């Protein structure tokens, strides 16, 4: 299984989760774990996802999610799990 880490950060508003999850479902990205919180009006979500079934290239999905973020007013980032682990190890 190939995993990715998605982060979503921005001003809270209705529909952020729906927009992101709709994109993921259409592109065969399965959500394995999800955590979200709102702190003083700022939305923050982190997902661990299975990217084994995507039909586009990984970089296309990264670009699409970034564009979706711009459209809905948040920052969306997708990283391979192994890159995320290397960047965040102590």
C-alpha distances in whole Angstrom, upper triangle without the diagonal:
4,6,10,13,16,20,23,26,30,33,32,33,32,29,27,24,25,25,21,20,21,20,16,17,19,16,13,12,11,13,11,14,17,21,24,27,30,33,36,35,32,29,26,22,19,15,12,10,7,8,6,9,12,15,16,16,14,18,19,17,18,22,22,21,23,26,25,26,29,30,30,31,28,26,22,20,16,15,12,11,12,15,16,16,18,20,21,21,25
4,7,11,13,17,20,23,27,30,30,31,30,27,25,22,23,23,19,18,20,18,15,16,18,15,13,10,11,12,11,14,17,20,22,26,29,31,34,33,30,27,23,20,17,14,10,8,6,6,5,9,10,13,14,13,11,14,16,14,15,18,19,18,20,23,22,23,26,27,27,28,25,23,19,17,13,11,8,8,9,12,13,14,16,18,18,19,23
4,7,10,13,17,20,24,27,26,28,27,25,22,19,21,21,17,16,18,17,13,15,17,14,13,10,9,10,9,11,13,16,19,22,25,27,30,29,26,23,20,16,13,10,7,5,5,6,7,11,11,15,15,14,11,14,16,13,13,17,17,16,18,21,20,20,24,25,24,25,22,20,16,14,10,9,6,5,8,10,10,11,14,15,16,17,21
4,7,10,13,17,20,23,23,25,25,22,19,17,19,18,14,14,17,15,12,15,16,14,13,9,10,10,10,11,12,14,16,20,22,24,28,26,23,20,17,14,10,8,6,5,6,6,9,12,11,15,15,13,10,12,14,11,10,14,15,13,15,18,17,17,20,22,21,22,19,16,13,10,7,5,4,5,8,9,8,10,13,13,14,16,20
4,7,10,13,17,20,20,22,23,20,17,15,18,17,13,14,17,15,13,16,18,15,15,11,12,10,10,10,10,11,13,16,19,21,24,23,19,17,13,10,7,6,5,6,9,10,13,15,14,18,17,16,12,14,15,12,11,14,15,12,14,17,16,15,19,20,19,20,16,14,10,8,6,5,6,6,9,9,7,10,12,12,12,15,18
4,7,10,14,17,17,18,19,17,13,12,15,14,10,11,14,12,11,14,16,14,14,11,12,10,11,10,9,11,11,14,16,18,21,20,17,14,11,8,6,5,7,7,11,11,15,16,15,18,17,16,13,13,14,11,9,12,13,9,11,14,13,12,15,17,16,16,12,10,7,6,4,7,9,9,13,12,10,13,15,14,14,17,20
4,7,10,14,14,16,17,16,12,11,15,14,11,12,16,14,13,16,18,17,18,14,15,12,14,12,10,10,10,12,13,15,18,17,13,10,7,6,5,7,9,11,14,15,18,20,18,21,20,19,16,16,17,14,11,14,14,10,11,14,13,10,14,16,14,14,10,8,6,5,7,9,12,12,15,14,11,14,16,14,14,17,20
4,7,10,11,12,14,13,9,9,12,11,9,11,14,13,13,16,18,18,19,16,16,14,16,14,11,10,9,11,11,13,16,14,10,8,6,5,6,9,12,13,17,17,21,22,20,22,21,21,18,17,17,14,12,14,13,10,10,12,11,8,11,13,11,10,7,6,5,7,9,12,15,16,19,17,15,18,20,18,17,21,23
4,7,9,11,14,13,10,11,14,14,12,15,17,17,17,20,22,21,22,19,20,17,19,17,14,12,10,10,10,11,13,11,7,6,5,7,9,12,15,17,20,21,25,25,23,26,24,24,21,20,20,18,15,16,16,12,12,14,12,9,11,13,11,9,6,5,7,9,12,15,18,18,21,19,17,19,21,18,18,21,23
4,6,9,12,12,9,12,15,14,13,16,18,18,19,22,23,23,25,22,23,20,22,20,17,15,12,11,10,10,11,9,6,5,7,9,12,15,19,20,24,24,28,28,26,28,26,26,23,22,22,20,18,18,17,14,13,14,13,9,10,12,9,7,4,6,9,12,15,18,22,22,25,23,20,23,25,22,21,25,27
4,7,10,12,10,13,15,15,15,18,19,20,21,23,25,25,27,24,25,23,25,22,19,16,13,12,9,10,9,6,5,6,9,12,15,18,22,23,27,27,31,31,29,31,29,29,27,26,25,23,21,21,20,17,16,16,15,11,12,13,10,7,7,10,12,16,19,22,25,26,29,27,24,27,28,25,25,28,30
4,7,9,8,10,13,13,14,16,18,19,20,22,24,24,26,23,24,21,23,21,17,15,11,10,7,9,9,6,5,5,8,11,14,17,21,22,26,26,30,30,28,31,29,30,27,27,26,23,22,22,21,17,17,18,15,13,14,14,10,9,9,12,14,17,20,23,26,26,29,28,25,27,29,27,26,29,31
4,6,7,10,11,11,13,15,16,17,19,21,22,24,25,23,24,21,24,22,18,17,13,12,10,13,12,9,9,8,11,13,17,18,22,23,26,27,30,30,28,30,29,30,28,27,26,23,22,22,20,18,18,17,15,13,14,13,9,9,10,13,15,18,21,24,27,28,31,30,27,30,32,30,29,32,34
4,6,8,9,10,12,13,14,16,18,19,20,22,24,22,22,20,23,21,18,17,14,13,12,15,15,12,12,10,13,14,17,18,22,22,25,26,30,29,27,29,28,30,28,28,26,23,23,23,21,18,19,18,15,14,15,14,10,11,12,15,16,20,22,25,28,28,32,31,28,31,33,31,30,34,36
4,6,5,6,9,10,10,12,14,15,17,19,20,19,19,17,20,19,16,16,13,14,14,17,18,14,14,11,13,13,16,16,20,20,22,23,26,25,24,25,25,26,25,25,23,20,20,20,18,15,16,16,12,12,14,12,9,11,11,14,14,18,19,23,25,26,30,29,26,29,32,30,29,33,35
4,5,5,6,9,10,11,13,14,16,17,19,17,17,15,18,17,14,13,11,12,12,15,16,13,12,9,10,10,13,13,17,17,20,20,24,23,22,24,23,24,22,22,21,17,17,17,15,12,13,14,10,9,12,11,7,9,8,11,11,14,16,19,22,23,26,25,23,26,28,26,26,29,31
4,6,5,6,8,10,11,12,14,15,16,14,14,12,15,14,10,11,9,11,12,16,18,15,13,10,10,9,11,11,14,14,17,18,22,21,20,22,22,23,21,22,20,17,17,18,16,13,15,15,12,11,14,14,11,12,11,13,11,14,15,18,21,21,25,24,22,24,27,26,25,28,30
4,6,5,6,9,10,10,12,14,15,14,14,13,16,16,13,14,13,15,16,19,21,18,17,13,14,12,14,14,16,16,18,19,22,21,19,21,21,23,21,22,20,17,18,19,16,13,16,16,12,12,15,13,11,14,13,15,14,16,17,20,22,23,27,27,24,27,30,29,28,31,34
4,6,5,6,9,10,11,13,15,14,15,14,17,17,15,16,14,17,17,20,22,18,17,14,14,13,15,14,17,16,18,18,21,20,18,20,19,21,19,20,17,14,15,15,12,10,13,12,8,9,12,10,8,11,11,13,11,14,15,19,21,22,26,25,23,26,29,27,27,31,33
4,5,5,6,9,10,11,12,11,12,11,14,14,12,13,13,15,16,19,21,19,16,13,13,10,11,11,13,12,15,15,18,17,15,17,17,18,16,17,15,12,12,13,11,8,11,11,8,8,12,11,9,12,10,11,9,11,12,15,17,19,22,22,20,23,25,24,24,27,30
4,5,5,6,9,10,10,9,9,8,12,12,11,13,13,16,18,21,23,21,19,15,14,12,12,10,12,11,13,14,17,15,14,17,17,19,17,18,17,13,14,16,13,11,14,15,11,12,16,15,13,15,14,15,12,14,13,17,18,19,22,23,21,23,26,25,25,28,31
4,5,5,6,9,10,10,11,11,15,16,15,17,16,19,21,24,26,23,21,18,18,15,16,14,16,14,15,15,18,16,14,16,16,18,18,19,17,13,15,16,13,11,15,14,11,13,16,14,13,16,16,17,14,16,16,19,20,21,25,25,24,26,29,28,28,31,34
4,6,5,6,9,9,11,12,15,16,15,18,17,20,22,25,27,24,22,18,18,15,15,14,15,13,14,13,16,14,12,13,13,15,14,15,13,10,12,12,9,8,12,11,9,11,14,13,12,15,15,15,12,14,13,16,18,19,23,23,22,25,27,26,27,30,33
4,6,5,6,5,7,8,12,13,13,16,16,20,21,25,27,25,22,18,17,14,14,11,12,9,10,10,12,11,9,12,12,14,13,14,13,9,11,13,10,9,13,14,11,13,16,16,15,17,16,16,12,13,11,14,15,17,20,20,19,22,24,24,24,27,30
4,5,5,6,7,9,12,14,14,17,18,22,24,27,29,27,25,21,20,17,16,14,14,11,11,11,13,11,10,12,13,16,15,17,15,12,15,16,13,13,16,17,14,16,19,18,17,20,19,19,16,17,15,18,18,19,23,23,22,25,28,27,28,30,33
4,6,8,10,12,16,18,18,21,21,24,26,29,32,29,26,23,22,19,19,16,17,14,14,12,14,11,10,10,11,14,15,16,14,11,14,15,12,12,16,16,13,16,19,17,17,21,20,20,17,18,16,19,19,21,24,25,24,27,29,29,30,32,36
4,6,9,12,15,17,17,21,21,25,27,30,32,29,27,23,22,19,18,15,15,12,11,9,11,8,6,7,8,11,11,13,11,8,12,13,10,11,15,15,13,16,19,18,18,21,20,19,16,16,14,16,16,18,21,22,21,24,26,26,27,30,33
4,6,10,12,15,16,20,21,25,27,30,33,31,28,24,23,19,18,15,14,10,9,8,8,6,5,8,10,12,12,15,14,11,14,16,14,14,17,18,16,19,22,21,21,23,22,21,17,17,15,16,16,17,20,21,21,23,26,26,27,29,32
4,7,9,12,13,16,18,22,24,27,30,28,25,21,20,16,14,11,10,6,6,5,8,7,6,10,11,12,11,14,13,10,12,15,13,12,15,17,15,17,20,20,19,22,19,18,15,14,11,13,13,14,17,18,18,20,22,23,23,25,29
4,6,9,11,15,17,20,23,26,29,28,25,21,19,15,14,10,9,5,5,7,9,8,9,13,15,16,14,17,17,13,15,18,16,15,18,20,18,19,22,22,21,23,21,20,16,16,13,15,14,14,18,19,18,20,23,23,23,25,28
4,6,7,11,13,17,20,23,26,25,22,18,16,12,10,7,6,4,6,9,12,12,13,16,17,18,16,18,18,15,16,19,17,15,18,20,17,18,22,22,20,22,19,18,15,15,13,14,14,13,17,18,17,18,21,22,21,23,26
4,7,11,14,17,21,24,27,26,23,20,17,13,11,7,5,5,7,10,12,13,15,18,20,20,18,20,21,17,18,21,20,18,20,23,21,21,24,25,23,25,22,21,17,17,14,15,14,12,16,18,16,17,20,21,20,21,24
4,7,10,14,17,20,24,23,20,17,14,11,8,6,5,7,10,13,15,17,18,21,22,22,19,22,22,19,19,22,21,18,20,23,21,20,24,24,22,23,20,19,16,16,14,15,15,13,16,18,15,16,20,20,18,20,23
4,7,10,14,17,20,19,17,13,11,7,6,4,6,9,12,15,18,19,19,22,23,23,20,22,22,19,18,21,20,16,19,21,19,17,21,22,19,20,17,17,14,14,14,15,16,14,18,19,16,17,21,20,18,20,23
4,7,11,13,17,16,14,11,8,6,5,6,9,12,15,18,21,22,22,26,26,26,23,24,24,21,20,22,21,18,19,22,19,18,21,22,19,19,16,16,14,15,15,16,18,16,19,20,16,17,21,20,18,20,22
4,7,10,13,13,11,7,6,4,6,9,12,14,18,20,23,24,24,27,27,27,24,25,25,21,20,22,21,17,18,21,18,16,19,20,17,17,14,14,13,15,16,18,20,18,22,22,18,20,23,21,19,22,24
4,6,10,10,8,6,5,6,9,12,15,18,22,24,27,28,27,30,30,30,27,27,27,24,23,24,23,20,20,22,20,17,20,21,17,17,14,15,15,17,18,20,22,21,24,24,20,22,25,23,20,23,24
4,7,6,5,5,6,9,12,15,19,21,25,26,30,30,29,32,32,32,29,29,29,26,24,25,24,21,21,22,20,17,19,20,16,15,13,15,16,18,20,22,25,24,27,26,23,24,27,25,22,25,26
4,5,5,7,8,11,14,17,21,23,27,29,32,33,32,35,34,34,31,30,31,28,26,27,26,23,22,24,22,19,21,22,19,17,15,16,17,19,22,24,26,25,28,27,23,25,27,24,22,25,26
4,6,9,11,14,17,21,24,27,31,32,36,36,35,38,36,36,33,33,33,30,28,29,28,25,24,25,23,20,21,22,19,17,15,17,19,21,24,26,29,29,31,30,26,28,30,27,25,28,29
4,7,10,13,17,20,23,25,29,30,34,34,33,35,34,34,31,31,30,28,26,26,25,22,21,22,20,17,18,19,16,13,13,15,17,20,23,25,28,28,31,29,26,28,30,28,26,29,30
4,7,10,13,17,20,22,26,27,31,31,30,32,31,31,28,27,27,24,22,23,22,19,18,19,18,14,16,17,14,12,10,12,14,16,19,22,25,25,27,26,22,25,27,24,22,26,27
4,7,10,13,17,19,23,24,27,28,26,29,28,28,25,25,25,22,20,21,20,16,16,18,16,12,15,16,12,11,9,10,11,14,17,19,22,22,25,24,21,23,25,23,21,25,26
4,7,10,14,16,20,21,25,26,24,27,26,26,23,23,23,20,18,20,19,15,15,18,16,13,15,17,14,13,9,10,10,12,14,16,19,18,22,20,17,19,22,19,18,21,23
4,7,10,13,16,18,21,22,21,24,24,23,20,21,21,18,16,18,18,14,15,17,15,13,16,17,14,14,11,10,9,11,12,14,17,16,19,19,15,17,20,18,17,20,22
4,7,10,13,15,19,20,19,23,22,22,18,19,20,16,15,18,17,14,15,18,16,14,17,19,17,16,13,12,10,10,10,11,13,12,16,15,12,14,17,16,14,17,20
4,6,10,12,15,16,16,20,20,19,16,18,18,15,14,17,16,13,15,18,16,15,19,20,18,18,15,14,11,10,9,11,12,11,15,15,12,14,17,17,15,18,21
4,7,10,12,14,15,18,19,18,15,17,18,15,14,18,18,15,17,20,18,18,21,22,21,22,18,17,13,12,10,10,10,8,12,13,11,12,16,16,15,17,20
4,6,9,11,11,15,15,15,13,15,16,13,13,16,16,13,16,19,17,17,21,22,21,22,19,17,14,12,10,10,10,9,13,14,13,14,17,18,18,19,23
4,6,8,9,13,14,14,12,15,16,13,14,17,17,15,18,20,19,20,23,24,23,25,22,20,17,15,12,12,10,10,13,15,14,16,18,19,20,21,25
4,6,6,9,10,10,8,12,12,10,11,15,14,13,16,18,18,19,22,23,23,24,22,20,16,14,10,10,9,10,13,14,14,16,19,19,20,22,26
4,6,9,11,11,10,14,14,12,14,17,17,17,20,22,21,22,25,26,26,28,25,23,20,18,14,14,11,12,14,16,17,18,20,22,23,24,28
4,6,9,11,11,14,14,12,15,17,16,16,20,21,20,22,25,25,25,27,25,24,20,19,15,16,14,15,18,19,20,21,24,25,26,27,31
4,6,7,8,11,10,8,12,14,13,13,16,18,17,19,22,22,22,25,23,21,18,16,13,14,13,15,18,18,19,21,23,24,25,27,31
4,7,9,11,10,9,13,14,13,15,18,18,18,21,23,23,24,26,25,23,20,19,16,17,16,18,20,21,22,24,26,27,28,30,34
4,6,8,6,7,10,11,10,12,15,15,16,18,20,20,22,24,23,21,18,17,14,15,15,18,20,20,21,24,25,25,27,29,33
4,5,5,7,9,10,11,13,14,15,17,19,20,21,23,24,23,20,17,15,13,13,13,16,17,17,18,21,22,22,25,27,30
4,5,5,6,9,10,11,12,14,15,17,19,20,21,22,20,18,14,12,9,9,9,12,14,13,15,18,18,19,21,23,27
4,5,5,6,9,10,11,12,14,15,17,18,20,21,19,16,13,11,9,10,10,14,15,14,15,19,19,19,21,24,27
4,5,5,6,9,10,10,12,14,15,16,18,20,18,16,13,12,11,12,13,17,19,17,18,22,22,22,24,27,30
4,5,5,6,8,10,10,12,14,15,16,18,16,14,11,10,8,10,12,15,17,16,16,20,21,20,22,25,29
4,6,5,6,9,10,11,13,14,16,16,14,12,9,7,6,8,10,13,15,14,14,18,19,17,19,22,26
4,5,5,6,9,10,11,12,14,15,14,12,10,9,9,11,14,17,19,17,17,21,22,20,22,25,29
4,5,5,6,9,10,10,12,14,13,12,10,10,10,13,15,18,21,19,19,23,24,23,24,28,31
4,5,5,6,9,10,10,12,10,9,6,7,8,11,14,16,19,18,17,20,22,20,22,25,28
4,5,5,6,9,10,10,9,7,5,6,8,12,15,17,20,18,17,21,22,20,21,25,28
4,5,5,6,9,10,10,9,8,10,12,15,18,21,23,21,21,24,25,23,25,28,31
4,5,5,6,8,8,9,8,10,12,16,19,21,24,22,21,25,26,24,25,29,32
4,5,5,6,5,5,5,9,11,15,18,20,23,21,20,23,25,22,23,27,29
4,6,5,6,7,8,11,14,18,21,23,26,23,22,26,27,24,25,29,32
4,6,8,10,11,14,16,20,23,25,28,26,25,28,30,27,28,32,35
4,6,9,10,14,16,20,23,25,28,26,24,28,29,27,27,31,33
4,7,10,13,16,20,23,25,28,25,23,27,28,26,26,30,32
4,6,10,13,16,20,21,24,22,20,23,25,22,22,26,28
4,7,10,13,17,18,21,19,17,20,21,19,19,23,25
4,7,10,14,15,18,16,14,18,20,17,18,21,24
4,7,10,12,15,12,11,15,16,14,15,18,21
4,7,9,12,10,9,13,15,13,15,18,21
4,6,8,7,6,10,11,10,12,15,18
4,6,5,6,9,10,11,13,14,18
4,6,5,6,9,10,11,12,16
4,5,5,6,9,10,11,14
4,5,5,6,9,10,14
4,6,5,6,9,12
4,5,5,6,10
4,6,6,9
4,6,9
4,7
4
